[in-house]
């Protein structure tokens, strides 16, 4: 029992350390993407000590395209002002992160 508790403690510590390094890496990079649920992705930038983000629809294991689809809006006025000003950079980063053949990025109305 003591050995089992020790192993559980080590695993939890390793996970916490890994999460800490991932966060520091993302902060240094200045941006990140993450998924919530099956149909929602977020693109976020670290700005003045906080994360600010936009929500993007996604489709996993799509029948319409290879594997996964990330949908971005053609009309960027629907996104916050800060995102509108950084449209090209954001799109470049999304293409950097979500590459074919695993991902397809589609602009939608």
N, C-alpha and C positions, 0 to 999 in steps of 0.2 A: 504494500500500500504506500509506504514512504517513497519507494522508487517511482511509483506511478505518479505521485504528486510532484516529485522532483522533475520528472520528464514533462509533465503538463506545464509546470512553471517555466522550464527552459524553452518550450515551444512558444508560450505566450510572450516571453521576453524577446525571443528572436523575431516574432511577428511585430512587436512594438518597435523594435530597433529598425526593422525593415520599413515600416510605415514612416518613421521619423526621417530616414534617409530619402525616401521617395518624396516626401514633402519638401525637404531642403533642396532636392534636385529640381522639383517643379518651380519652387520660388526662384531659384537661380536662373532657370530657363525663362521664367516670367509668364508662362502660359501652360495650360493643361487641357485635356479633354477627359471626360468621364461619362459613363453610362449609368442611367438610373432606370431600372425596369427593362422591359423588352423594346419599348418604342421611343425612348427619350435619351438623347445625348446632350451634353453641355460642352461648350467651349468657354474657357474662363481665362482671364488675364489677371496677374497680380499687379495691383496699382495702389500706391500710397498705403501699403500695409494690409490691403484687403483684396479678396478675390471678387471680381465682377464677371458675370457670364451671360451668355445667351443660350437659349434652349433650341435644340435642333431635333426634328423628328428623325427616327431611324427605323429600319426594318431589318430584322435578323432572319437569316435563312430564307431570303426572298426567292420567289419563283420568277420574278421579273428580270433579275440581273444576277451576276455572279455573287453568291453568298449574301453580302450585307449591303444595304443602301443607307446613305446619309443624305437627308433632304435639307437643302438650304433655300431660303426664300429669294426669289428674284427681286422682290421689292424690299430693299434694305431699310426703307423708312419704317418698316414694322419692327425693326430692332432698335435698341436704345441708341441715343446720339453718339456715345463713345464708340459703339460698334460700327455705326455708319461711317465714321471718320477713319476707321481702320479696316474697311471692307476688303481691300486687296490683300493686305497682310494676313487677315483672318482666313481668307480663302486659300492663300498660299500655304499657311500652316495646316489647314484641314487636308489639303492635298498631300502635304508632307507626311501627315500621320495616317491618313486613310487611303492606302494605295491599292490599285488593281493588282492582281485579280480578286483579292479578298473583298475589297470595298469598291463601290460605285458611288460617286457624289452626283446628285441630280438637283438641278434648280427647279423649284415649283412655284406656281402662282401664289 
